Amino acid sequence: MSALAIRDLPDWPAGMTRETALAYTGVAEAQLRAWEKAGKVSFRARGPRGAQLALRSDLDAALAHLFIADLAEDLDFG
């Protein structure tokens, strides 16, 4: 995975690929998969050439939830 420089983005897009979502949230790939499994974030083929995109608002909500979740829930990457 190549790193995205924030200076290269004028603003974070409303729909993000997996790579951009990881850069935006700063979470581990396992956490992103856990959000998908829980239905908090979903990637859909809506981008150019069928690229899978997730909504920034869903990523924001899932990230915010990390700071109010119980420790046991935080550690459940199952």
Phi, psi and omega in degrees: 000131177269143181284143175260129177276130181302324180297340180278350179248124179294328178196156178289132182290158179290332176240130186234142171289169179303315181298315179293321179298320178294319178294320182294313184275329183077011180271166177286155178302324178297323178293318179298318177296322178296320177297320178296313181300323180279353180081013180281328180226137175224138177261131181230148180287088182230353184268183178303136180053035176078015180302138179281125181237147172241151180285135176301323180297323176292320177296318178299315181295317180295320179294316178300323181296331178301330184271355176241355183284157174292154180302318181299321179292322178300324186270001182269088177267003183324000000 
